Amino acid sequence: MVDRNPWLTIISHAVLILGVAIVAFPLYLALVASTHTADAIVQSPMPLLPGAHMWENYKQALLGSGKLGSNTNVVHMMWVSFVTAMIITVGKIAISLLSAFAIVYFRFPFKMLCFWAIFLTLMLPVEVRILPTYKVVADLGLLNSYAGLSLPLIASATATFLFRQFFLTVPDELVEAARIDGAGAMRFFKDILVPLSKTSIAALFVIQFIYGWNQYLWPLLMTTSEDMYPVVIGIKRMLAGGEAAVDWNIVMATAILAMLPPTAVVMLMQKWFVKGLVDTEK
């Protein structure tokens, strides 16, 4: 048994509180700024208590304003981000499950070569392959479309590797039992492997949804029409107003709204997310 040291308890709690404060203070400033007028925010010092303009700021952000560098409202931009993030998430999980299943349970020439070719793509950052990918997408006429925003990002070597490692831990007796019962390959995949992988799928869903929601560089190249701006690009366009004054209250309100969907996903799936990362039961 580990002895409890009062001083160590105090120090550990102090460090945790300090860490939470460092992370939460910028979010608090953004929330406070979204409740004031633009003139009040640029004053020195900036107000540290919420103001009385919260509803009108969020209403202006949700309904859109031509002064913000984009006439598209935040609701539409968040819808674009949500659809893109869901396509990326579901696509990554589906392709990774199938590719890991093929690598582990099927015999075909150059199987390990295919696996290592997939794995080596982890060493290629997005910036290295973004120009040839853009050329292919542009030639296919997929600019300013959900397909162009999502399809080039649905392949995932990381998820394939994680599912492969999990499938390798599935007992061979389970495979033999399924074969004896007459289950085909896809029946074994659908009825046994996928249910066993549900915690891993949940953990990857959270990670990949946040990854898709926060995409910036690829949508910046892919979108030239305001109708296809995701919310991250919309915030950037709000700041690109030339010499015009930036309405920081509306920008901060939009930033707070943009944080709500990924926060909701993490909170709703927190139990499965943690279980998928730490659960060792097979």
URDAJO-V572396 format. One record per pair of residues at least 24 apart in sequence whose C-alpha atoms are under 8 Angstrom apart, sorted by the first residue. I is the first residue (numbers start at 1). J is the second residue. If there is no record, write none. Layout:
# URDAJO-V572396
i = [I,I]
j = [J,J]
This chain:
# URDAJO-V572396
i = [30,30,30,30,31,31,31,33,33,33,33,34,34,34,34,34,34,34,35,35,36,37,38,38,38,38,41,41,57,57,57,58,58,58,60,61,61,61,61,62,68,68,68,68,68,68,69,69,69,69,69,70,70,70,70,71,72,72,74,74,74,76,77,77,77,77,77,77,78,78,78,79,80,80,80,80,80,81,81,81,81,82,83,84,84,84,84,84,85,85,85,85,85,85,85,86,86,87,87,87,88,88,88,88,88,88,88,89,89,89,89,89,90,91,91,92,92,92,92,92,92,93,93,93,93,95,95,95,95,96,96,96,96,96,96,97,97,97,99,100,100,100,100,100,101,101,101,103,104,104,104,118,119,119,119,121,122,122,130,134,134,143,143,144,144,144,144,144,145,146,148,149,149,149,159,163,163,166,167,169,170,196,198,199,199,199,199,199,200,200,200,201,202,202,202,202,203,203,203,203,203,203,204,206,206,206,206,209,210,213,231,232]
j = [252,253,255,256,252,253,256,248,249,252,253,58,248,249,250,251,252,253,249,253,249,249,246,247,248,249,248,249,249,250,253,250,253,254,250,250,251,253,254,254,237,238,239,241,246,247,237,238,239,240,241,226,234,237,238,226,226,227,231,234,254,227,227,228,229,230,231,234,230,231,258,230,146,228,229,230,231,212,213,230,231,213,146,146,149,150,212,213,150,208,209,210,211,212,213,209,212,150,151,154,150,151,153,154,208,209,212,154,205,208,209,212,205,154,155,153,154,155,156,159,208,159,201,204,205,154,155,156,160,155,156,157,159,160,163,159,160,163,160,160,161,163,164,167,164,167,189,164,164,167,168,157,157,158,161,157,157,158,218,221,222,222,223,222,223,224,225,228,228,228,222,218,219,222,204,197,200,197,193,282,282,282,276,272,273,275,276,277,273,276,277,276,269,272,273,276,272,273,274,275,276,277,273,265,266,269,273,262,262,262,258,258]
